[in-house]
Amino acid sequence: MHIVFYGPEGSGKGTQAKLLAEKLHLPLITFGDLVRSAAQNDKGLIGQASRFALKEGKYLPDSEAFVLWKRRLKEDDAKKGWIIDGFPRSIGQAEFLLKKIKKYGYPLDLFIYLFITDEEALKRLKKRKRKLFSGSKIIHDDPKRVKERLKVYRSKEKPILDYFKKLGVFRKIDGQRSIKDIHQEILEKVRNSY
């Protein structure tokens, strides 16, 4: 199975993606982890761009993001299946993802959208207090940064949802319930898609 989790920050997509990856024994690939890893380990231009994006609380530009994804999507374990969290976030990224996986010889099976309100996202993220990257003194989830990222996210949300609805892989889930209830519904949707 190749599954994308989508939703605003704080929607629980990371938690749900992890639970599903463990249940299905699939690698979990998060865009945030790819960027943080590049920020820490890449001494070249990609690492520099990743550090800048994290420091400024912005998204990594597509030109750099696509390099990180190309590397990861063509690894052997990716062909067998994966759960992706945090990508794509725009139509251009969605087209890139589908073109690449088709080139590498596998499909996208499900696009799971976890819906929550901005108010709920802010409430949840206030508790998280994640650092920009290991060793950083800057809080990634301060309210100002979160509001800015949510604004960018919402501006691109509808076209993305419409795009995946047309592909027939879209599944919407209410992300404002308990972790257990959400997980059960996701498992049901996965079972029904076989």
Steps between C-alpha positions, in 0.01 A plus 500: 500500500613854417310750715521879541377671818390860457367764738601813685773497763358370826243281324662186640614380159848424637356287780255323269760447226736344758227270639406384149863453393555277805179306437580441131880464553574779251765776511369837615642785291439849635594813313595665829748220577652523151549876544634473857740223395626711208537801735717294734696281258518665156791744475401616150230725356211268596612502864539878494149545354357257757661687792371831366144365455496363854645816653248723321207264567436472125457208263798378299473617134389232255832497315678379816207294633480299176867402531437361850190310381665362184777349712255342744230376259740295290643305795417127495268502802286776342389273217352248745290764676512808721300747702580866416426782743540869408519480120361603253384849602426645154375388160852524361625270776210259447575477127870450576424218748267311265736540204798373701330195653359407159853525360628279784221249432243524779163672568345721769232294678348744751502870584376541860388851595476576874279803552529735802430871549775763528392565862551133589836494317627804697380350829682172432821657368537731802557187707759353261779762527723322247842652425592595142766230493722319750705756696286799393374748761214615276153353555352374170145507634465849645151641415627758248690237298210255521243757378722588204547134403127428538418797273734364231360149545133609474569704185598179320270250670189500275680445167696209655183337637324540164802353318504180707119469495521480120753214530255298711747447787366776733367411849392772750521436874391719793828565684340658809413169668707261712817347357347152537176587315690666215739203471207255482335698220828516307546121529145456368572724200825313428323161518226625266752617243655157439 
